[in-house]
Amino acid sequence: MSQQKQGARRPSLSSSSTGTLGAAVAVVALVLGFIILNDVRGDGGAATGPVGTADPNATLAPGATIDPAAPTTVPTFSINAFKIQVTNASGVGLSGLDLTTKLQDQGYVVQPATNLAPGAAKRTKTGVFYLAGCEAASQNVAAVLGGKVEVAAMPSPIPTETGSVGEACILILLGTDLAYKPLAGVVGAGSGAAATTTVAPAAG
């Protein structure tokens, strides 16, 4: 009669060993998850915009430079962004109207011409006067007139027959030097087109 040989019994783990092993696996998984998360968010966080869209709040990284060949947006100067008041200070009849028309032909916004205030002195030299914020406009207008004009802040009181310049921020006190003269600073253009000017330093 053959006897069956009993196989060796495997030792079983105690319940306390099984619990310790489970806890160790959980800790390892937690550590690995933390490391992977740090690698993904190594730049301090996930991107905050669509892929391919530059973050408008982004700043240059230390040592980074801006490519000088990259296109930049430069604000353009518009001759339609301000108004001009021509006042005849020359004593030459209708010369203020003549200059007003010439400037309008170049695309400038010019109010109807006026005369000097009663008692104000006539001028031999034309002057371009500006209110605060229209400094660049005054230089542009002076250049169109040829550059050999006085450029200064708006006088007070304003020497027009109304005592004001209305909605204008530039006042031209037309002198005898430019009465019925062409716009010396205009190189070309007209009929409402923006003036192309040769910029010359304005006389004081």
Secondary structure as the mmCIF struct_conf table of DSSP 4:
data_model
#
loop_
_struct_conf.conf_type_id
_struct_conf.id
_struct_conf.beg_label_comp_id
_struct_conf.beg_label_asym_id
_struct_conf.beg_label_seq_id
_struct_conf.end_label_comp_id
_struct_conf.end_label_asym_id
_struct_conf.end_label_seq_id
HELX_LH_PP_P HELX_LH_PP_P1 SER A 2 SER A 14
HELX_RH_AL_P HELX_RH_AL_P1 SER A 15 VAL A 40
TURN_TY1_P TURN_TY1_P1 ARG A 41 ASP A 43
BEND BEND1 GLY A 44 GLY A 45
BEND BEND2 GLY A 49 GLY A 49
TURN_TY1_P TURN_TY1_P2 VAL A 51 GLY A 52
TURN_TY1_P TURN_TY1_P3 PRO A 56 ASN A 57
HELX_LH_PP_P HELX_LH_PP_P2 LEU A 60 ALA A 61
TURN_TY1_P TURN_TY1_P4 PRO A 62 GLY A 63
TURN_TY1_P TURN_TY1_P5 PRO A 68 ALA A 69
BEND BEND3 ALA A 70 ALA A 70
HELX_LH_PP_P HELX_LH_PP_P3 PRO A 75 PHE A 77
TURN_TY1_P TURN_TY1_P6 ILE A 79 ASN A 80
BEND BEND4 ALA A 81 PHE A 82
STRN STRN1 LYS A 83 ASN A 88
BEND BEND5 SER A 90 SER A 90
TURN_TY1_P TURN_TY1_P7 GLY A 93 LEU A 94
HELX_RH_AL_P HELX_RH_AL_P2 SER A 95 ASP A 105
TURN_TY1_P TURN_TY1_P8 GLN A 106 GLY A 107
STRN STRN2 VAL A 109 VAL A 110
HELX_LH_PP_P HELX_LH_PP_P4 GLN A 111 ALA A 113
STRN STRN3 THR A 114 ASN A 115
STRN STRN4 LEU A 116 LEU A 116
HELX_LH_PP_P HELX_LH_PP_P5 ALA A 117 ALA A 117
TURN_TY1_P TURN_TY1_P9 PRO A 118 GLY A 119
HELX_LH_PP_P HELX_LH_PP_P6 ALA A 120 LYS A 122
BEND BEND6 THR A 124 LYS A 125
STRN STRN5 GLY A 127 TYR A 130
TURN_TY1_P TURN_TY1_P10 ALA A 132 GLY A 133
HELX_RH_AL_P HELX_RH_AL_P3 GLU A 135 VAL A 144
TURN_TY1_P TURN_TY1_P11 LEU A 145 GLY A 146
BEND BEND7 GLY A 147 GLY A 147
BEND BEND8 VAL A 149 VAL A 149
STRN STRN6 GLU A 150 ALA A 153
HELX_LH_PP_P HELX_LH_PP_P7 MET A 154 PRO A 155
BEND BEND9 SER A 156 PRO A 157
STRN STRN7 THR A 160 THR A 160
TURN_TY1_P TURN_TY1_P12 GLU A 161 THR A 162
BEND BEND10 GLY A 163 SER A 164
TURN_TY1_P TURN_TY1_P13 GLY A 166 GLU A 167
BEND BEND11 CYS A 169 CYS A 169
STRN STRN8 ILE A 170 LEU A 174
TURN_TY1_P TURN_TY1_P14 THR A 176 TYR A 180
TURN_TY1_P TURN_TY1_P15 ALA A 184 GLY A 185
STRN STRN9 VAL A 186 GLY A 188
TURN_TY1_P TURN_TY1_P16 SER A 191 GLY A 192
HELX_LH_PP_P HELX_LH_PP_P8 ALA A 193 ALA A 195
STRN STRN10 THR A 196 THR A 197
HELX_LH_PP_P HELX_LH_PP_P9 PRO A 201 ALA A 203
#
